Amino acid sequence: MKKVLYLIVGIVLIGSVSCGDDEIMEEVEYVDLEGYFIQEPFFTEPAITCGDIPYPSGFEDVEGIVSPLGDISGGRIEFQNCRLADYNNQSVFSADYTGFFNSTEGDIVNYQGTLYFLPGSDFESVSKGTIFGGTGRWANAEGEFDFVEVEPYGVNMVKGKIDGRITKPVN
């Protein structure tokens, strides 16, 4: 009788272990996010100031190519504030922002982050951002990026490079 009881308990234990949650974790696939953009500043009232220096309220994308999004135009970045922050062990002005890339195919990628204004320049800056969704192929997009080498370009514009990663698009 004890053998039968042990056998039943053993079968129940094996069954409970093998019939656990069959939840399958999907591995998220990322692709490189890289390219360039040219942006033009815009100003709203009240103006955003860092110390006593007026800064743009944000930037609008004039043109660019960001792989894998393709050609971009009409996107926008808006600053929420300006404050002193630490960047590479030095005190610099920084601004939190939200924005979106608008591909010429009509898909949008949303992002947010912090921009650090480098001392001794009008627009030279670096930025760290996070991607959080969008539309179309990018509805569930996630990722992160750096805006690097943002520098003056032409009259009242800036040019920068983007480098990061984004989840593989939905086809």
C-alpha positions in Angstrom: 0.0 0.0 0.0 2.8 2.4 0.8 4.4 1.7 -2.6 1.1 2.6 -4.3 0.8 5.8 -2.2 4.4 6.8 -3.1 3.7 6.1 -6.7 0.6 8.3 -6.8 2.5 11.1 -4.9 5.4 10.8 -7.4 3.0 11.0 -10.4 1.3 14.0 -8.9 4.6 15.8 -8.3 5.9 15.0 -11.8 2.6 16.2 -13.3 2.7 19.4 -11.3 6.3 20.2 -12.4 5.7 19.3 -16.1 2.4 21.1 -16.3 3.6 24.4 -15.0 3.1 27.7 -16.8 3.9 27.2 -20.4 4.6 30.9 -20.9 7.2 31.4 -23.6 9.3 34.4 -23.2 9.9 36.0 -26.6 13.3 37.5 -27.1 13.2 41.1 -28.1 15.2 41.8 -31.3 16.9 45.1 -31.8 18.4 46.7 -34.9 20.9 49.6 -35.1 19.4 53.1 -35.1 21.8 55.5 -36.8 21.9 58.4 -39.2 21.8 62.2 -39.2 19.2 65.0 -39.0 19.1 68.7 -39.6 16.9 70.7 -37.2 15.7 74.3 -37.0 14.9 75.9 -33.6 11.6 77.4 -32.7 10.7 79.7 -29.9 7.5 80.1 -27.9 6.5 82.5 -25.1 7.5 82.4 -22.4 11.0 81.7 -23.6 13.1 78.9 -22.0 16.1 80.3 -20.3 19.2 78.7 -18.9 20.6 81.1 -16.5 20.0 84.4 -18.3 20.6 82.8 -21.8 17.4 82.3 -23.9 17.3 78.9 -25.6 14.9 77.5 -28.2 11.7 75.9 -27.0 12.6 73.0 -29.2 13.6 71.9 -32.7 11.8 70.8 -35.8 13.2 68.3 -38.2 14.0 69.8 -41.5 15.5 66.7 -43.1 17.5 63.6 -42.3 18.0 59.9 -42.8 17.8 57.6 -39.9 18.2 53.9 -40.5 15.9 51.9 -40.3 13.3 54.6 -40.3 14.3 56.0 -43.7 14.0 59.7 -44.6 12.6 61.8 -41.8 11.0 65.2 -42.0 8.5 67.1 -39.9 9.4 65.6 -36.5 9.7 67.8 -33.4 11.5 67.9 -30.1 10.1 70.1 -27.2 12.0 71.1 -24.1 10.2 71.0 -20.8 12.7 72.8 -18.6 16.2 73.9 -18.1 18.4 73.3 -15.1 22.0 72.8 -14.0 23.1 69.2 -14.2 26.3 67.1 -13.9 27.8 65.9 -17.2 31.2 64.3 -17.3 32.0 65.8 -13.9 31.2 69.3 -14.9 28.2 71.5 -14.3 26.2 72.2 -17.5 22.8 73.3 -18.4 20.4 70.5 -19.4 16.8 70.2 -20.6 14.4 67.3 -20.5 12.5 66.8 -23.7 9.9 64.8 -25.6 9.8 64.4 -29.3 9.0 62.2 -32.3 10.6 61.3 -35.6 8.3 61.4 -38.6 9.3 59.2 -41.4 8.3 60.3 -44.9 6.4 56.9 -45.1 4.1 58.3 -42.4 5.3 56.3 -39.4 6.1 58.0 -36.2 8.6 57.0 -33.4 8.2 58.7 -30.0 11.1 59.5 -27.7 12.1 61.4 -24.6 15.4 62.2 -22.9 17.7 64.8 -21.6 19.9 67.2 -23.6 23.1 68.6 -22.2 24.3 72.0 -23.5 28.0 72.0 -23.7 29.8 75.0 -22.3 31.3 77.6 -24.7 28.9 77.1 -27.6 25.5 78.2 -28.7 24.0 74.9 -29.8 26.6 72.2 -29.3 25.1 69.5 -27.2 24.8 65.8 -26.5 21.6 63.9 -25.7 20.5 60.6 -24.2 17.1 59.4 -25.2 14.6 56.6 -24.8 12.2 55.4 -27.5 8.6 54.5 -26.3 6.3 53.5 -29.1 5.0 55.2 -32.2 2.6 54.4 -35.1 2.5 51.9 -37.9 5.5 49.6 -38.0 6.8 51.3 -34.9 3.7 51.1 -32.7 5.5 49.0 -30.1 9.0 50.4 -30.6 11.4 50.5 -27.7 15.1 51.5 -27.6 17.6 54.0 -26.7 20.0 56.4 -28.5 22.5 59.2 -28.2 22.4 62.3 -30.2 26.1 63.1 -30.8 28.0 65.8 -32.5 25.1 68.3 -32.5 26.6 71.4 -34.1 25.6 74.6 -35.9 24.6 74.0 -39.5 23.9 76.8 -41.9 21.8 79.7 -40.6 19.9 79.0 -37.4 20.0 75.2 -37.8 21.8 72.3 -36.2 23.1 69.1 -37.6 23.5 66.0 -35.5 24.1 62.3 -35.6 22.0 59.6 -33.9 23.4 56.3 -32.7 21.5 53.7 -30.7 19.1 50.8 -31.1 15.4 50.2 -31.7 13.3 47.1 -31.6 12.9 45.4 -35.0 9.9 46.9 -36.8 6.6 45.1 -37.3 6.1 44.2 -40.9 
